[in-house]
Amino acid sequence: MHPVSLTAKRRARWPMLLAAVLLAACSRTTAPLQALEPDDQAACALDGMLLRDFPGAKAQVRYADNQTEYFCDVMELLGAMLAPEQRRAVSGYYVQDMGKADWQHPRGNWIAARDAVYVVGSSAQGSMGPTIVPFAVQADAEALVQKAGGKVLRFEQITTAMLNRSADSMHDNGMGH
């Protein structure tokens, strides 16, 4: 075999190898950033309220740039998730599993917000008054419904109209920030 033809064959392989490497790099998915436990000075991204000062489930968004924003109420995070104007690259959304966390002083027990089941319309009170309560387990959510009313929904079933109705009821009752 002539050395020129061998060199030509090797050169012909470079574009294919380069394409394979680029394709592998583009298709590689990075694991989502895990939830972080907020410290005692963590404040709500929307209004600056200290998370530790209020009962009920907290929420957080982990951005792809490794930044974290916390919310003192799950409804605030759900509103951000459902907002069409969200443009920043997100690594993960998290809420606390209230089947395990202490309502008055919730710590830990972070779960992916899209995987949670939620109780909407119960008498549970969070930092802003009536709130939406997240759970990892359907049976825990159903137990809250038996105790405090409401209904169990998956993330996909929650609408901005539900969040607006909850916010309106808070303002009608003189609650909210």
C-alpha positions, -999 to 999 in steps of 0.1 A, spaced: 0 0 0 13 35 -9 21 57 22 1 86 7 -31 66 5 -27 55 41 -22 92 52 -52 102 31 -73 75 49 -62 87 83 -70 123 74 -105 112 62 -111 96 97 -103 129 116 -136 146 107 -155 115 118 -136 112 150 -141 149 157 -178 146 150 -181 116 174 -163 134 202 -184 165 198 -216 144 197 -206 126 228 -198 159 246 -232 174 236 -252 143 246 -235 140 280 -259 150 306 -247 164 339 -263 154 371 -285 180 386 -271 200 415 -284 186 448 -305 207 471 -287 227 497 -298 232 533 -302 269 539 -283 284 568 -300 305 595 -295 337 576 -310 324 543 -336 348 530 -364 345 505 -353 355 470 -385 375 464 -389 395 496 -359 391 518 -378 374 546 -357 350 567 -368 314 561 -362 304 597 -389 328 609 -418 310 592 -435 276 594 -442 254 565 -424 239 535 -396 259 520 -384 257 484 -352 264 464 -340 266 428 -305 255 420 -292 273 389 -267 257 364 -241 284 375 -242 268 410 -262 297 425 -292 290 448 -323 310 455 -346 301 485 -383 307 489 -401 309 522 -432 294 507 -437 266 481 -462 288 462 -434 313 454 -413 286 437 -443 271 419 -451 306 405 -415 309 393 -416 274 377 -448 281 359 -437 316 347 -430 317 310 -404 344 314 -379 321 332 -347 324 311 -319 314 335 -305 278 331 -319 258 360 -302 226 374 -330 217 398 -361 228 417 -366 214 452 -393 215 479 -394 199 514 -412 166 520 -437 176 547 -444 139 554 -410 139 571 -402 176 579 -414 194 610 -440 220 600 -430 246 626 -392 243 619 -386 224 586 -351 212 580 -338 189 553 -360 163 535 -355 180 501 -372 164 471 -374 173 434 -404 197 430 -416 180 398 -417 146 415 -437 157 445 -474 155 451 -491 186 464 -521 193 486 -539 223 473 -568 241 491 -562 228 526 -563 248 558 -525 245 562 -508 279 568 -473 288 556 -454 320 556 -479 337 534 -511 322 549 -529 294 530 -503 274 512 -497 244 489 -480 215 507 -455 191 490 -451 154 498 -429 126 485 -455 100 492 -492 101 481 -504 85 513 -489 113 534 -506 139 511 -539 120 515 -535 120 553 -532 158 553 -564 160 531 -583 139 557 -571 163 585 -571 197 568 -591 194 536 -580 202 500 -571 178 472 -539 160 461 -524 170 427 -492 162 408 -470 191 397 -484 189 361 -519 196 374 -510 228 392 -519 260 373 -511 296 378 -548 302 383 -546 280 415 -516 300 427 -535 333 420 -566 321 438 -545 311 469 -527 345 468 -561 363 465 -575 344 495 -544 355 515 -549 391 507 -587 389 513 -578 376 548 -553 403 555 -524 379 552 -493 379 531 -460 398 533 
